[in-house]
Amino acid sequence: MIASAKEGGEAAPTSQATPLDSPYVGSKICAQCHKAIYDKFSRTDMGRSMVQVTPALLETFPTSGSLFDRDLNLHFDVYARNGKLYQSQYQTDSSGKETFRETHEIEWIVGSGANGFGGLIREGDYVFQGPLSFYSKPQSWALSPGYEFGNYGFNRPILAGCIACHSGQPRPVAEGNGRFKDPPFLELAIGCEKCHGPGLAHVKAMQEGNFEGKGLLIMNPASLAATLADNICMSCHQTGDVRVLKPGKDYQDFRPGEPLDNTLSILLVPPKRESPPQSEHLEHYYSMILSKCYRSSDRRLSCITCHDPHVEPSRAEAPAYFAKKCLTCHTDKSCSVPLDVRQRKDPPDDCSGCHMPKRDIGAIVHSSVTSHRILARVEEPLPDAAFHQTTPALPDLIHLNSIPGDKFPPPRLTLLQAYGELMDKNPEYRERYLALLNELEQTEPGSALVQASLGRRDLRVGKLEESESHLRRALAIGPPMPLTYADLAEVVDKLGREGEAISLLQKAIDLDPFNAVLRKTLVLRLIQLKRYPSAEAAMERYVELFPQDSFMRQMLVRAKSAGRAQ
């Protein structure tokens, strides 16, 4: 377990030098004046959300594991050597001889160990997830979350929207698909400034002895309105069905104390009585607002009513700790179960154990999460309020983090992206997406997103000249996107300009070099053009990056054999 590893060994470094133009200082600077709070927070799951692999960490860390996945027909290993941690994937033929082996050093561990943790690798400017993760319940290594849908090998990129919640100060490149600045992390674990905002102005004021108005220079969530305080928690603990950044924003733009909706909108497909939502994974806020406790509090109940981010009770302490929170509103007589019956349970009088039971996380094996609906009965249905959460301005989606009193829906560009992401799983949004796109063609023609979307729409219905015009306009508006280049390559290929399609595909690959689909498409196009030496070179590079693709490995062998036979 990573918890015991950190407690038993030397603490891994958590921050690096902060750029001169950054408003952040790092938690170690905060600790100079707030050491007691910092020490407590450092022992919480958030305070241990990410660490660097060091020899000291590995001394009390599970470093050995192996498995064979029949569906993928691949072997996986994890092991430590010379103070470093490694993961491998490899395949064997019928005689047991290895057909390939790929090994990478794990540089960072992400996850506190509450459910488990995984490893991150670095390849140049890119950061990827390792294929194996350690799961706390079975105390074993298994495939990382998401790998049940396909083998990403060592090429599953760490995206900005994910790492923003697992790290204190990550530095992903906008639209980089796993690309990071150097260094990729200024602070590894979640730190003070994640909830209190950038600390540079506060630190300078304190150093200068300027104590007047010091509260204005650092944010205390406890002093905020409940909605704004919850927005801080929602930035990481509430996913919804789709999260869309506002135009021109990135995840680092959110500042505690400001409405989260200034940076991104969290949207949900309205639940139906016949098909209520099943997952509560990272749906903590939504679950809470459906609880009777929240609805009876006139929205005053908030995340920090029950949670102090600086303190995390142990498993043994948690029942009494949270029961005390419940008793700030309830009494012993509030519970219909007789006190003597409750006292005989293990643990005794456990309010949260009965009313906030653990539920399995379908998306992550061997993992569970606390239900925040605060149920009176385990199978209690959703309240009627759950089916009346849309507004006249936005009747087809729940805008979960809308600013109170704001009657306007999210920007049309935000909705376009939301509908576009939702429509594959929810076909009812396809018509709305197309109608909105037609509207934006007239009102937002200078948007690269609109032009790229128009280009893809026309490509799908065979309007190739119109599609090319839109896609080229999207690239001219910028910033250039790999998918736009790939769509344009498909257009010009269908228009008979195969050579130009190759150069466009290469531009897409230059922007997204670890994209297997783009590289495989390039190989197939080169073969179609009978550019066999170039196709073989492209296959060699593909197999180098994605050796787990047995089909492409076999194609490369055949290509080399054909070349030798000529």
C-alpha positions, -999 to 999 in steps of 0.1 A, spaced: 0 0 0 13 34 -9 1 48 24 24 26 45 52 32 19 51 69 25 48 66 62 76 41 65 101 56 41 116 89 31 90 113 16 93 117 -21 98 152 -35 65 169 -41 75 202 -59 101 217 -81 112 253 -88 82 274 -98 86 296 -130 91 333 -123 58 342 -141 37 317 -120 13 330 -93 19 297 -75 45 290 -48 40 253 -39 29 238 -7 63 237 9 62 275 11 28 274 27 41 250 52 66 275 65 38 293 83 11 266 84 31 235 93 6 218 115 -21 220 88 3 210 61 15 180 81 -21 168 86 -31 173 50 0 155 37 -13 123 53 -47 125 35 -54 108 2 -53 141 -16 -20 150 -1 -6 117 -13 -23 117 -47 10 115 -67 46 107 -58 79 102 -76 94 67 -76 125 67 -55 146 39 -39 132 48 -5 96 44 -17 103 10 -33 116 -4 0 80 -7 13 62 -8 -20 46 -38 -39 71 -41 -67 66 -76 -81 37 -89 -102 29 -107 -134 -2 -117 -153 -13 -132 -186 -44 -118 -203 -60 -143 -226 -82 -118 -243 -51 -97 -253 -28 -127 -256 -2 -107 -237 20 -112 -207 27 -83 -183 53 -79 -156 62 -53 -129 95 -53 -111 121 -32 -94 158 -30 -102 186 -8 -90 162 15 -72 138 19 -102 104 5 -111 97 -11 -144 67 -25 -163 69 -49 -193 45 -63 -219 55 -92 -241 41 -120 -262 52 -156 -269 46 -179 -298 34 -215 -296 69 -227 -286 71 -202 -258 96 -180 -276 91 -142 -271 79 -124 -302 84 -90 -287 90 -74 -253 86 -37 -244 98 -23 -211 95 12 -196 105 28 -164 77 40 -141 87 75 -130 56 85 -110 29 67 -90 -6 83 -92 -32 74 -66 -30 73 -28 -38 36 -25 -73 40 -11 -85 18 -40 -51 14 -56 -26 32 -77 -10 32 -112 22 41 -128 31 69 -153 59 68 -178 76 95 -198 85 93 -235 102 125 -245 77 153 -240 48 128 -235 34 111 -204 15 79 -206 -2 54 -183 14 21 -175 -7 -10 -184 -6 -24 -149 -21 -9 -117 -20 -22 -81 -54 -28 -65 -57 -26 -27 -86 -50 -21 -69 -81 -37 -35 -67 -30 -23 -75 -65 -14 -60 -98 -39 -62 -127 -46 -43 -159 -51 -6 -154 -86 10 -156 -97 13 -193 -76 -16 -206 -106 -39 -205 -117 -20 -237 -85 -26 -256 -47 -28 -253 -32 6 -252 2 -8 -242 24 21 -230 6 46 -253 -25 57 -233 -19 94 -230 -23 113 -197 -49 139 -207 -51 174 -192 -86 169 -179 -75 138 -159 -42 149 -145 -56 183 -134 -73 164 -105 -45 139 -96 -16 164 -95 -9 197 -77 5 216 -106 7 196 -138 18 213 -171 0 197 -200 2 213 -234 -32 225 -246 -46 200 -271 -14 180 -267 -29 146 -262 -4 136 -236 23 162 -243 37 182 -214 59 211 -208 93 206 -192 92 198 -163 58 181 -166 49 187 -129 57 217 -107 40 200 -77 32 163 -78 6 157 -51 -25 179 -47 -15 208 -26 -27 238 -7 -32 261 -37 -56 236 -53 -83 248 -29 -69 281 -16 -58 296 -49 -24 309 -60 -3 319 -30 23 343 -44 5 375 -36 -4 363 -1 32 352 6 46 386 -6 21 405 16 30 384 46 68 389 40 63 426 37 42 427 69 11 439 50 -16 422 72 -44 445 61 -69 428 39 -47 396 38 -79 375 34 -83 390 0 -50 375 -12 -58 339 -4 -90 320 -6 -106 303 24 -133 280 11 -151 281 45 -158 318 40 -175 313 6 -211 308 -2 -219 271 -2 -222 270 -40 -188 285 -46 -172 263 -20 -188 232 -37 -175 244 -70 -139 238 -57 -148 202 -49 -168 197 -81 -138 207 -102 -125 172 -94 -152 152 -78 -180 157 -103 -178 145 -139 -213 145 -152 -219 130 -187 -197 156 -203 -174 183 -191 -167 210 -217 -141 238 -213 -154 273 -222 -139 288 -253 -103 299 -247 -101 282 -213 -80 254 -199 -81 234 -167 -55 255 -150 -76 287 -154 -100 278 -126 -95 298 -94 -111 289 -61 -137 315 -52 -148 320 -88 -177 301 -104 -164 269 -119 -188 276 -148 -165 305 -159 -140 278 -168 -160 247 -177 -196 234 -179 -206 201 -163 -236 187 -181 -258 156 -176 -283 137 -196 -315 140 -176 -323 108 -158 -354 87 -167 -375 69 -141 -372 37 -161 -334 40 -164 -319 60 -134 -282 66 -133 -263 36 -119 -227 49 -114 -217 72 -85 -181 72 -95 -170 109 -94 -207 119 -91 -204 129 -55 -220 164 -58 -248 152 -80 -256 124 -55 -255 148 -26 -280 173 -41 -304 144 -46 -303 136 -9 -331 145 15 -304 161 37 -294 186 10 -330 193 -2 -341 200 33 -312 223 40 -323 250 15 -290 243 -3 -269 251 28 -255 216 31 -222 216 12 -192 193 8 -173 209 36 -202 205 60 -190 170 65 -155 170 50 -125 188 63 -100 185 35 -71 188 59 -82 158 80 -88 122 69 -99 99 96 -86 63 96 -109 34 87 -114 28 124 -120 64 132 -144 72 103 -177 59 117 -175 80 149 -160 110 130 -189 112 105 -216 102 130 -206 133 149 -211 153 117 -246 138 113 -255 147 149 -250 184 141 -284 182 124 -299 150 137 -302 134 172 -300 98 184 -338 98 183 -338 106 145 -329 70 137 -357 45 137 -334 16 147 -332 12 185 -300 25 200 -292 -9 216 -294 -26 182 -272 0 166 -246 -3 194 -244 -41 188 -233 -36 152 -197 -35 141 -187 -8 140 -214 5 164 -238 33 156 -223 38 121 -245 64 104 -225 65 72 -222 28 70 -260 24 68 -270 55 50 -240 60 27 -230 25 17 -200 17 -4 -208 8 -40 -186 -9 -66 -171 13 -93 -180 -5 -126 -153 14 -145 -125 4 -121 -123 -32 -110 -118 -41 -73 -128 -5 -63 -156 11 -45 -169 46 -36 -191 60 -9 -226 68 -20 -234 105 -13 -272 102 -17 -275 97 21 -303 71 17 -329 63 43 -332 28 27 -306 11 5 -330 7 -25 -346 41 -21 -356 55 -56 -345 88 -69 -366 117 -56 -391 135 -80 -367 165 -80 -342 144 -101 -366 144 -130 -372 182 -130 -337 196 -132 -336 211 -167 -346 247 -175 -366 263 -202 -334 278 -216 -317 243 -217 -345 217 -217 -324 187 -229 -294 188 -205 -289 194 -168 -264 222 -163 -251 210 -130 -227 238 -122 -247 267 -135 -243 299 -116 -272 305 -92 -296 330 -107 -281 328 -141 -310 320 -165 -288 317 -196 -276 283 -210 -239 276 -217 -224 293 -248 -235 277 -281 -200 266 -288 -199 248 -255 -232 230 -263 -220 221 -298 -191 203 -283 -213 187 -256 -238 174 -281 -210 161 -303 -195 141 -275 -229 128 -263 -245 118 -296 -228 85 -302 -241 70 -269 -273 91 -270 -285 93 -306 -313 118 -296 -286 145 -295 -275 140 -331 -304 160 -345 -298 188 -320 -261 188 -328 -267 192 -365 -294 219 -359 -270 239 -337 -242 235 -362 -263 249 -389 -271 279 -367 -235 284 -358 -225 283 -394 -243 317 -397 -235 332 -363 -200 319 -355 -183 314 -389 -149 325 -374 -147 296 -350 -122 268 -358 -145 244 -340 -175 253 -361 -155 251 -394 -139 218 -385 -173 204 -375 -189 216 -408 -160 200 -427 -166 167 -410 -204 169 -415 -200 175 -452 -173 148 -455 -198 122 -441 -224 130 -467 -200 132 -496 -199 170 -501 -161 169 -506 -155 203 -521 -175 220 -494 -158 199 -467 -124 208 -480 -133 245 -479 -144 243 -442 -115 222 -431 -89 245 -447 -106 275 -430 -105 257 -397 -68 252 -401 -62 288 -411 -82 300 -380 -62 277 -358 -48 263 -338 -42 234 -362 -57 201 -349 -46 166 -358 -82 155 -364 -88 184 -388 -57 174 -408 -68 138 -408 -103 147 -421 -87 169 -448 -64 140 -458 -95 118 -463 -112 145 -484 -83 151 -508 -77 114 -511 -113 109 -522 -108 138 -546 -80 119 -562 -51 139 -547 -35 109 -530 0 125 -527 -14 155 -509 -33 132 -485 0 117 -474 15 150 -465 -16 161 -446 -16 128 -427 21 134 -418 11 168 -404 -15 152 -382 11 127 -370 36 155 -363 10 170 -339 -1 137 -324 29 113 -329 16 85 -306 -18 81 -324 -20 46 -336 -50 52 -359 -32 80 -378 0 60 -382 -19 29 -394 -38 50 -419 -6 64 -432 8 29 -437 -23 17 -456 -23 49 -478 13 43 -487 6 7 -497 -23 18 -518 0 42 -537 26 14 -540 52 34 -522 65 2 -506 98 15 -492 80 44 -475 53 20 -463 79 -3 -448 96 25 -430 62 37 -417 54 2 -405 87 -1 -388 80 31 -369 45 19 -361 57 -14 -347 83 3 -327 57 24 -310 29 -2 -308 46 -36 -307 15 -52 -292 -2 -49 -326 4 -85 -339 -14 -78 -372 10 -49 -381 40 -70 -369 30 -97 -393 25 -72 -421 60 -59 -415 75 -94 -416 57 -100 -450 69 -67 -463 105 -74 -454 102 -109 -469 88 -95 -502 116 -69 -503 143 -96 -499 126 -117 -526 128 -89 -552 
